[in-house]
């Protein structure tokens, strides 16, 4: 049986560039090599697309060895997005200098986190190229990426949330005192300051007073033109993975257990540097009734943004279990060996290789369903 050719696109112009490489590494290591031929395609921090040979070089040697048997098939010339209409964007790649021999991509697996990868931009490129791709579509990706619009959709779906305020970087630069006063009046301290369009805790800070608030806003403003600030709550953080298209299913919830409570903010370093101060456990230490409620709300959040493929939904649970609030949805969650998404499915008795297989199947099914739409009248 001929293998399905999967283009794994990773890297990108984002503060989560390094996390993306780690996620792509995990996908390449876990994907079923008997069923799929993997073609790695990296995007640099400057936005340049690398050919598969160059892209393979970004991984450690043991990951490269997994694909070494296919290295002779990889194109060595530059990757082009537009120009020769025969290639329709990324659906084909040249495999020799003459350009007549081409490699067809059957499906694209974007393993891109943050801006220009998770926000609907590259999804639009794949739509224009007419190729199946893993994950949420343009609308769900853009709405899921922007924490402000995400919360508007959650509110309309009747999902409970914490209090928050948002503003533009230009408003902060023109009237910082007004912004500070708004935060004090509506939220108070402590509070959490975030870029509205980023993940992996990049640019996120906790503010306990006006001085730290100003510093946190300045940091967040380095990463996005829109900043969101949420009230600080005495709550546990629970996560739930979602998988599917029209009939999505939710995993058992998972939870980060913080060992040193004096460092309770789970920042980028705590998530990915392996400091040993946190442990992700599945299932979360909650009742079966609460677990089912979280799964139900996770699916509702997924449907609220018109999600497809995969997502991770994050919750706040008050320490006395008296309140459950939805925090946010991540339409292309981290897939690294340290990430919660694959761990939650493993805890739900679904190996990550099976998750990958399901995601590719879902991508093709969604593409075929959209192909039924008429494009002329």
TIGU-275027 format. One record per residue (C-alpha): residue number from 0; residue in three letters; x, y, z. Coordinates in Angstrom, 3 decimals, padded with zeros to 6 digits. Layout:
   seq   type       east      north         up
   NUM    ALA          X          Y          Z
...
***
This chain:
   seq   type       east      north         up
     0    UNK    000.000    000.000    000.000
     1    UNK    001.329    003.414   -000.960
     2    UNK    002.149    005.631    001.985
     3    UNK    000.277    008.846    002.667
     4    UNK    002.702    011.739    002.224
     5    UNK    002.502    014.213    005.127
     6    UNK    004.156    017.616    005.063
     7    UNK    005.020    018.588    008.655
     8    UNK    005.315    022.383    008.744
     9    UNK    006.984    023.843    011.832
    10    UNK    009.020    026.741    013.259
    11    UNK    007.514    030.029    012.152
    12    UNK    007.554    033.741    012.899
    13    UNK    006.458    033.448    016.496
    14    UNK    007.646    033.704    020.069
    15    UNK    006.818    030.000    020.244
    16    UNK    009.262    029.048    017.467
    17    UNK    011.373    026.758    019.660
    18    UNK    008.307    025.032    021.133
    19    UNK    007.104    024.372    017.581
    20    UNK    010.349    022.592    016.701
    21    UNK    009.981    020.413    019.788
    22    UNK    006.370    019.625    018.880
    23    UNK    007.348    018.698    015.316
    24    UNK    010.095    016.457    016.692
    25    UNK    007.537    014.573    018.779
    26    UNK    005.153    014.209    015.821
    27    UNK    007.946    012.854    013.607
    28    UNK    009.072    010.417    016.293
    29    UNK    005.557    009.161    017.051
    30    UNK    003.925    009.039    013.595
    31    UNK    003.402    005.602    012.064
    32    UNK    006.279    005.296    009.552
    33    UNK    004.679    002.208    007.993
    34    UNK    001.640    004.239    006.962
    35    UNK    003.033    007.750    006.432
    36    UNK    005.978    009.292    004.606
    37    UNK    007.016    012.454    006.426
    38    UNK    008.372    015.527    004.650
    39    UNK    009.639    018.176    007.115
    40    UNK    009.197    021.829    006.051
    41    UNK    010.541    024.479    008.422
    42    UNK    009.803    028.199    008.501
    43    UNK    012.524    030.391    009.994
    44    UNK    011.951    033.158    012.535
    45    UNK    012.307    035.583    009.613
    46    UNK    009.587    033.814    007.643
    47    UNK    011.802    031.977    005.117
    48    UNK    010.639    028.510    004.074
    49    UNK    013.353    025.840    004.136
    50    UNK    013.469    022.821    001.882
    51    UNK    013.115    019.379    003.544
    52    UNK    016.869    018.727    003.677
    53    UNK    017.487    022.033    005.452
    54    UNK    014.473    021.464    007.675
    55    UNK    015.665    018.033    008.774
    56    UNK    018.870    019.634    010.018
    57    UNK    016.971    021.482    012.754
    58    UNK    016.306    018.233    014.614
    59    UNK    018.712    016.227    016.783
    60    UNK    020.550    013.381    015.086
    61    UNK    018.384    010.602    016.542
    62    UNK    015.267    012.260    015.049
    63    UNK    017.006    012.712    011.694
    64    UNK    017.839    008.999    011.648
    65    UNK    014.129    008.157    011.666
    66    UNK    013.726    009.799    008.258
    67    UNK    017.148    009.082    006.799
    68    UNK    015.858    006.333    004.495
    69    UNK    013.694    008.892    002.689
    70    UNK    016.362    011.565    002.421
    71    UNK    017.068    010.809   -001.237
    72    UNK    013.474    011.661   -002.091
    73    UNK    013.537    015.073   -000.459
    74    UNK    013.760    018.122   -002.716
    75    UNK    016.899    020.192   -002.222
    76    UNK    015.835    023.300   -004.105
    77    UNK    013.959    026.252   -002.633
    78    UNK    010.363    026.051   -001.481
    79    UNK    008.065    028.461   -003.325
    80    UNK    004.554    029.413   -002.288
    81    UNK    003.361    031.112   -005.471
    82    UNK    004.554    031.480   -009.031
    83    UNK    004.235    028.235   -010.981
    84    UNK    000.505    027.498   -011.014
    85    UNK    001.160    023.833   -011.786
    86    UNK    002.261    023.361   -008.183
    87    UNK   -000.734    025.093   -006.512
    88    UNK    001.164    026.378   -003.521
    89    UNK    002.331    023.603   -001.230
    90    UNK    000.546    020.707   -002.893
    91    UNK    003.680    019.750   -004.795
    92    UNK    007.427    020.125   -004.292
    93    UNK    010.102    019.816   -006.955
    94    UNK    012.347    016.808   -006.446
    95    UNK    015.059    017.514   -009.003
    96    UNK    016.767    020.489   -010.576
    97    UNK    014.711    020.284   -013.752
    98    UNK    011.442    020.720   -011.921
    99    UNK    009.431    018.220   -013.967
   100    UNK    009.530    015.515   -011.311
   101    UNK    007.412    016.581   -008.347
   102    UNK    006.461    015.306   -004.908
   103    UNK    002.775    015.454   -004.067
   104    UNK    001.750    016.240   -000.507
   105    UNK   -001.422    014.390    000.444
   106    UNK   -001.974    016.334    003.647
   107    UNK   -000.224    019.063    005.635
   108    UNK    000.306    018.825    009.386
   109    UNK    001.012    022.361    010.640
   110    UNK    002.829    022.121    013.963
   111    UNK    003.004    025.879    014.360
   112    UNK    002.213    027.707    017.580
   113    UNK    001.374    031.380    017.994
   114    UNK    001.308    034.088    015.352
   115    UNK    001.436    033.190    011.631
   116    UNK    000.727    029.541    012.409
   117    UNK   -002.145    029.213    014.819
   118    UNK   -004.066    032.389    014.011
   119    UNK   -005.703    031.422    010.724
   120    UNK   -003.087    032.947    008.424
   121    UNK   -001.360    029.768    007.291
   122    UNK   -004.684    027.940    007.363
   123    UNK   -005.852    030.424    004.738
   124    UNK   -002.797    029.572    002.647
   125    UNK   -003.655    025.877    002.788
   126    UNK   -007.253    026.641    001.830
   127    UNK   -006.060    028.600   -001.209
   128    UNK   -003.639    025.814   -002.113
   129    UNK   -006.498    023.314   -001.993
   130    UNK   -004.835    020.787    000.293
   131    UNK   -006.105    018.954    003.385
   132    UNK   -004.526    020.162    006.629
   133    UNK   -004.654    019.063    010.241
   134    UNK   -006.456    021.182    012.805
   135    UNK   -008.884    024.049    012.999
   136    UNK   -009.898    026.136    009.995
   137    UNK   -009.362    029.840    009.377
   138    UNK   -012.244    031.118    011.499
   139    UNK   -011.723    028.833    014.495
   140    UNK   -007.971    029.425    014.443
   141    UNK   -008.261    033.205    014.382
   142    UNK   -010.992    033.323    017.033
   143    UNK   -009.194    030.784    019.200
   144    UNK   -005.941    032.721    018.938
   145    UNK   -007.352    036.074    019.996
   146    UNK   -008.160    035.735    023.692
   147    UNK   -010.558    038.690    023.573
   148    UNK   -012.764    037.425    020.725
   149    UNK   -012.504    033.926    022.155
   150    UNK   -014.087    035.145    025.384
   151    UNK   -016.876    036.885    023.461
   152    UNK   -017.789    033.548    021.853
   153    UNK   -017.559    031.766    025.199
   154    UNK   -019.867    034.361    026.738
   155    UNK   -022.421    033.875    023.958
   156    UNK   -022.217    030.108    024.534
   157    UNK   -023.068    030.659    028.209
   158    UNK   -019.699    029.481    029.518
   159    UNK   -018.565    031.009    032.858
   160    UNK   -015.317    033.016    032.866
   161    UNK   -013.177    035.150    035.140
   162    UNK   -013.249    038.951    034.949
   163    UNK   -010.907    040.625    032.461
   164    UNK   -010.067    043.876    030.684
   165    UNK   -008.300    044.447    027.386
   166    UNK   -006.759    047.348    025.498
   167    UNK   -004.514    048.132    022.561
   168    UNK   -000.809    048.831    022.827
   169    UNK   -001.462    052.283    021.340
   170    UNK   -003.918    053.045    024.165
   171    UNK   -001.296    052.055    026.723
   172    UNK    001.320    054.242    025.091
   173    UNK   -001.046    057.229    024.973
   174    UNK   -002.835    056.897    028.305
   175    UNK   -001.096    054.459    030.636
   176    UNK   -002.621    055.964    033.799
   177    UNK   -006.128    055.411    032.440
   178    UNK   -005.319    051.760    031.766
   179    UNK   -003.823    051.297    035.235
   180    UNK   -006.895    052.815    036.893
   181    UNK   -009.199    050.577    034.843
   182    UNK   -007.323    047.484    036.020
   183    UNK   -007.427    048.629    039.645
   184    UNK   -011.171    049.340    039.532
   185    UNK   -012.318    046.253    037.631
   186    UNK   -009.818    043.577    038.662
   187    UNK   -007.525    044.607    041.494
   188    UNK   -004.425    042.628    042.467
   189    UNK   -003.099    040.089    041.853
   190    UNK   -003.799    039.892    038.123
   191    UNK   -002.243    038.250    035.087
   192    UNK   -001.105    040.209    032.047
   193    UNK   -000.971    038.457    028.669
   194    UNK   -000.433    039.200    024.984
   195    UNK   -003.876    038.542    023.473
   196    UNK   -002.460    036.501    020.594
   197    UNK    000.209    034.186    021.945
   198    UNK    000.550    030.983    023.957
   199    UNK    003.014    028.824    025.930
   200    UNK    002.998    031.559    028.608
   201    UNK    005.234    033.728    026.387
   202    UNK    005.029    037.352    027.554
   203    UNK    002.769    036.449    030.489
   204    UNK    003.401    037.959    033.926
   205    UNK    001.726    038.152    037.315
   206    UNK    001.263    041.646    038.737
   207    UNK    000.842    042.232    042.483
   208    UNK    001.023    046.023    042.520
   209    UNK    001.133    049.031    040.193
   210    UNK    004.894    048.820    039.632
   211    UNK    004.816    045.156    038.583
   212    UNK    001.663    045.826    036.529
   213    UNK    003.408    048.480    034.445
   214    UNK    006.385    046.199    033.920
   215    UNK    004.118    043.294    032.926
   216    UNK    002.204    045.397    030.404
   217    UNK    005.450    046.615    028.833
   218    UNK    006.559    042.992    028.420
   219    UNK    003.249    041.854    026.914
   220    UNK    003.277    044.830    024.537
   221    UNK    006.550    043.573    023.058
   222    UNK    004.688    040.554    021.678
   223    UNK    001.293    041.869    020.616
   224    UNK   -000.667    045.035    019.818
   225    UNK   -003.512    043.820    022.022
   226    UNK   -003.122    043.081    025.735
   227    UNK   -005.550    041.264    028.014
   228    UNK   -005.473    041.288    031.826
   229    UNK   -007.348    038.745    033.913
   230    UNK   -008.151    038.718    037.606
   231    UNK   -005.940    036.564    039.790
   232    UNK   -007.901    033.785    041.446
   233    UNK   -007.117    031.255    044.134
   234    UNK   -007.741    028.355    041.804
   235    UNK   -006.332    025.158    040.371
   236    UNK   -005.586    024.926    036.643
   237    UNK   -007.253    021.997    034.869
   238    UNK   -006.854    021.100    031.189
   239    UNK   -008.859    018.942    028.806
   240    UNK   -007.957    017.725    025.307
   241    UNK   -010.496    017.658    022.474
   242    UNK   -010.313    015.564    019.297
   243    UNK   -012.773    015.450    016.391
   244    UNK   -014.763    017.443    013.833
   245    UNK   -018.571    017.626    014.031
   246    UNK   -018.718    015.073    016.845
   247    UNK   -015.690    015.865    019.036
   248    UNK   -014.734    013.888    022.112
   249    UNK   -012.880    015.026    025.206
   250    UNK   -010.075    013.300    027.089
   251    UNK   -009.837    012.800    030.810
   252    UNK   -008.826    016.158    032.340
   253    UNK   -005.245    016.705    033.460
   254    UNK   -003.682    019.005    036.005
   255    UNK   -000.317    020.618    036.693
   256    UNK    000.727    019.968    040.280
   257    UNK    003.016    022.734    041.522
   258    UNK    005.506    021.459    044.107
   259    UNK    006.807    024.821    045.334
   260    UNK    003.738    026.992    045.927
   261    UNK    005.920    030.108    046.249
   262    UNK    006.530    029.704    042.508
   263    UNK    002.949    028.888    041.630
   264    UNK    002.871    030.755    038.308
   265    UNK    003.434    028.185    035.581
   266    UNK    005.533    030.246    033.175
   267    UNK    007.388    029.258    029.989
   268    UNK    010.442    028.032    031.890
   269    UNK    008.387    025.893    034.259
   270    UNK    006.523    024.333    031.328
   271    UNK    009.434    023.488    029.048
   272    UNK    012.796    023.693    030.844
   273    UNK    012.212    020.735    033.108
   274    UNK    012.888    022.535    036.396
   275    UNK    011.151    019.793    038.343
   276    UNK    008.785    022.170    040.122
   277    UNK    005.685    020.835    038.388
   278    UNK    004.171    017.525    037.429
   279    UNK    001.321    016.966    034.972
   280    UNK   -001.006    014.216    036.128
   281    UNK   -003.874    012.461    034.346
   282    UNK   -006.570    012.150    035.459
   283    UNK   -006.785    015.324    037.504
   284    UNK   -007.504    014.825    041.192
   285    UNK   -011.221    015.609    040.958
   286    UNK   -014.495    013.726    041.234
   287    UNK   -015.930    011.757    038.319
   288    UNK   -018.895    014.129    038.253
   289    UNK   -016.647    017.179    037.939
   290    UNK   -014.514    015.424    035.338
   291    UNK   -017.584    014.841    033.159
   292    UNK   -018.626    018.473    033.590
   293    UNK   -015.191    019.634    032.407
   294    UNK   -015.344    017.305    029.395
   295    UNK   -018.794    018.642    028.502
   296    UNK   -017.661    022.274    028.782
   297    UNK   -014.521    021.528    026.742
   298    UNK   -016.641    020.205    023.876
   299    UNK   -018.968    023.217    024.168
   300    UNK   -015.992    025.581    023.941
   301    UNK   -014.664    023.676    020.923
   302    UNK   -018.009    023.977    019.162
   303    UNK   -018.361    027.657    020.164
   304    UNK   -015.414    028.587    017.944
   305    UNK   -016.365    026.022    015.247
   306    UNK   -013.301    023.937    016.016
   307    UNK   -012.056    020.938    014.053
   308    UNK   -009.253    018.461    014.527
   309    UNK   -007.806    019.261    017.906
   310    UNK   -007.730    021.749    020.757
   311    UNK   -006.833    022.005    024.407
   312    UNK   -009.262    023.767    026.723
   313    UNK   -007.975    025.270    029.983
   314    UNK   -010.081    025.762    033.114
   315    UNK   -009.856    027.393    036.520
   316    UNK   -011.259    025.387    039.422
   317    UNK   -011.717    027.134    042.754
   318    UNK   -009.797    025.319    045.473
   319    UNK   -013.004    024.508    047.355
   320    UNK   -014.552    023.182    044.092
   321    UNK   -017.304    025.815    044.337
   322    UNK   -016.667    027.339    040.915
   323    UNK   -015.445    026.086    037.538
   324    UNK   -014.457    028.736    034.990
   325    UNK   -013.227    028.371    031.440
   326    UNK   -009.945    030.172    030.831
   327    UNK   -009.083    029.700    027.154
   328    UNK   -008.887    027.338    024.208
   329    UNK   -005.691    026.529    022.329
   330    UNK   -006.382    025.379    018.759
   331    UNK   -002.863    024.080    018.160
   332    UNK   -001.604    023.026    021.584
   333    UNK    001.942    022.032    022.353
   334    UNK    002.716    018.487    021.234
   335    UNK    006.118    018.169    022.906
   336    UNK    007.128    015.412    025.300
   337    UNK    006.384    017.891    028.110
   338    UNK    002.974    018.966    026.785
   339    UNK   -000.369    018.128    028.327
   340    UNK   -002.273    017.290    025.124
   341    UNK   -000.548    013.969    024.312
   342    UNK   -000.369    013.091    028.015
   343    UNK   -004.128    013.524    028.465
   344    UNK   -004.889    011.209    025.561
   345    UNK   -002.377    008.668    026.799
   346    UNK   -004.144    008.803    030.166
   347    UNK   -007.372    008.223    028.235
   348    UNK   -005.873    005.088    026.662
   349    UNK   -005.085    006.612    023.274
   350    UNK   -001.418    006.574    022.270
   351    UNK   -000.086    009.668    020.553
   352    UNK    000.579    007.708    017.349
   353    UNK   -003.151    006.928    017.303
   354    UNK   -003.959    010.595    017.932
   355    UNK   -001.791    011.582    014.955
   356    UNK   -003.471    008.975    012.781
   357    UNK   -006.909    010.252    013.817
   358    UNK   -005.927    013.876    013.162
   359    UNK   -004.794    013.087    009.619
   360    UNK   -008.010    011.155    008.959
   361    UNK   -010.070    014.072    010.311
   362    UNK   -008.159    016.510    008.074
   363    UNK   -008.929    014.488    004.949
   364    UNK   -012.582    014.030    005.948
   365    UNK   -013.012    017.772    006.539
   366    UNK   -011.379    018.553    003.186
   367    UNK   -013.679    016.137    001.387
   368    UNK   -016.725    017.588    003.140
   369    UNK   -015.797    021.153    002.142
   370    UNK   -015.229    019.963   -001.430
   371    UNK   -018.974    019.320   -001.614
   372    UNK   -019.626    023.075   -001.454
   373    UNK   -020.524    024.756   -004.724
   374    UNK   -018.153    027.568   -005.725
   375    UNK   -020.285    028.946   -008.545
   376    UNK   -023.870    030.099   -008.910
***
